[in-house]
Amino acid sequence: MRLREDVKRMKALTDENRLAIMLALQHGEKCGCDLLEELNISQPTLSHHMKILANSGLVDYYKEGRWIYYSISAKGVQAFRDMIAFYARCDCETNENIACGRENK
C-alpha cells in the first residue's frame, strides 16, 4: 500500500507556515525573497517548509541565478485531491437506505 507516501503528503499541510505558503502561492509563482517578506519568516524556516512542500509534490520550483521561484503544482494538487477522495469516501454514500453502517429510519 501507499500509506507511508500518503502520510508524508498529508503532513505537508499540517503546519500553519506551510498553509500560509500555499495561500501565498495561490495567485501565481513567487520568488523566495517575496515569500520571506510576505510571511515574515527567516530564510532557514522558508527553506525547511519549501523542502517539505516540494517533496510532497504540492509545490514546484526552479532556480534562476541566486533566486528560487516557487509555484503550486497543478499535478501535485490533483494527486492530493485524489488521495483525499480515496480515504474520505464511504461505500454507503451510494446506497440510499444505509448511511455509514446505520439504516435510515
RAMO-V656067 format. One record per pair of residues at least 4 apart in sequence whose ideal C-beta (glycine too) atoms are under 8 Angstrom apart, sorted by the first residue. I is the first residue (numbers start at 1). J is the second residue. D is the distance in Angstrom with one decimal. If there is no record, write none. Layout:
((I:J:D) (I:J:D))
//
This chain:
((2:6:5.5) (3:7:6.2) (4:8:6.7) (5:9:6.7) (6:10:6.3) (6:83:5.5) (6:87:7.5) (7:11:6.2) (8:12:7.1) (8:55:7.2) (8:56:6.3) (9:56:4.8) (9:57:6.9) (9:58:7.6) (9:79:7.9) (9:80:6.0) (9:83:6.2) (10:14:6.9) (10:83:7.9) (11:52:7.6) (11:56:7.8) (12:18:6.2) (12:52:5.4) (12:53:5.6) (12:55:7.6) (12:56:3.5) (12:58:5.8) (13:18:6.1) (13:19:6.2) (13:22:7.2) (13:58:7.6) (14:18:7.7) (15:19:6.9) (15:49:6.8) (15:52:7.8) (16:20:6.2) (17:21:6.4) (17:39:7.1) (17:41:6.3) (17:45:6.8) (17:49:5.2) (18:22:6.5) (18:49:5.0) (18:52:6.5) (18:53:5.8) (19:23:6.5) (20:24:6.3) (20:39:5.6) (21:25:6.3) (21:35:6.5) (21:39:6.8) (21:46:7.8) (21:49:5.9) (21:50:7.2) (21:53:6.5) (21:59:7.7) (21:70:7.8) (22:26:6.9) (22:53:7.4) (22:58:7.0) (22:59:7.8) (22:72:6.8) (24:30:6.4) (24:35:6.0) (24:38:5.6) (24:39:6.5) (25:29:7.5) (25:30:6.0) (25:59:6.9) (25:70:6.1) (25:71:6.1) (25:72:4.9) (26:72:6.8) (28:71:6.8) (29:69:5.4) (29:70:6.7) (29:71:4.1) (30:34:4.7) (30:35:5.4) (30:38:7.7) (30:69:7.0) (30:70:5.9) (30:71:7.5) (31:35:7.3) (31:67:5.1) (31:68:7.3) (31:69:5.4) (31:70:7.8) (32:36:6.3) (32:43:7.7) (32:46:6.1) (32:50:7.3) (32:67:6.4) (32:68:4.7) (32:69:7.5) (32:70:6.6) (33:37:6.7) (33:67:6.3) (34:38:5.9) (35:39:5.7) (35:41:8.0) (35:46:5.9) (35:70:6.8) (36:40:7.9) (36:41:6.4) (36:42:7.6) (36:43:6.2) (36:46:5.6) (39:46:7.4) (41:45:4.4) (41:46:5.5) (41:49:8.0) (42:46:7.0) (43:47:6.3) (44:48:6.3) (45:49:6.5) (46:50:5.9) (47:51:6.3) (48:52:6.9) (49:53:6.3) (50:54:5.9) (50:59:6.6) (50:61:6.9) (50:68:7.7) (50:70:6.3) (51:55:6.1) (52:56:6.4) (53:58:5.1) (53:59:4.1) (54:58:7.8) (54:59:5.1) (54:60:7.4) (54:61:5.9) (56:76:7.1) (56:80:7.7) (57:73:6.1) (57:75:7.4) (57:76:3.6) (57:79:6.1) (57:80:7.4) (58:72:6.7) (58:73:6.0) (58:76:4.6) (58:77:6.3) (58:80:6.2) (59:70:5.5) (59:71:7.0) (59:72:6.2) (59:73:6.0) (59:76:7.1) (60:70:7.3) (60:71:5.3) (60:72:7.6) (60:73:4.5) (60:76:7.4) (61:68:5.5) (61:69:6.4) (61:70:4.8) (61:71:7.5) (62:68:7.3) (62:69:5.7) (63:67:7.2) (63:68:5.2) (63:69:7.8) (64:68:7.9) (64:69:6.3) (72:76:7.5) (72:77:6.1) (73:77:6.3) (74:78:6.4) (75:79:6.4) (76:80:6.3) (77:81:6.4) (78:82:6.3) (79:83:6.4) (80:84:6.5) (81:85:6.3) (82:86:6.5) (83:87:6.9) (84:88:5.4) (85:89:6.2) (89:93:6.9) (90:100:5.4) (91:95:7.6) (92:98:4.8) (92:99:5.9) (92:100:5.1) (92:101:6.6) (96:104:7.9) (97:103:6.3) (97:104:6.1) (98:102:7.1) (98:103:5.8) (98:104:7.4) (99:103:7.8) (99:104:5.8))
//
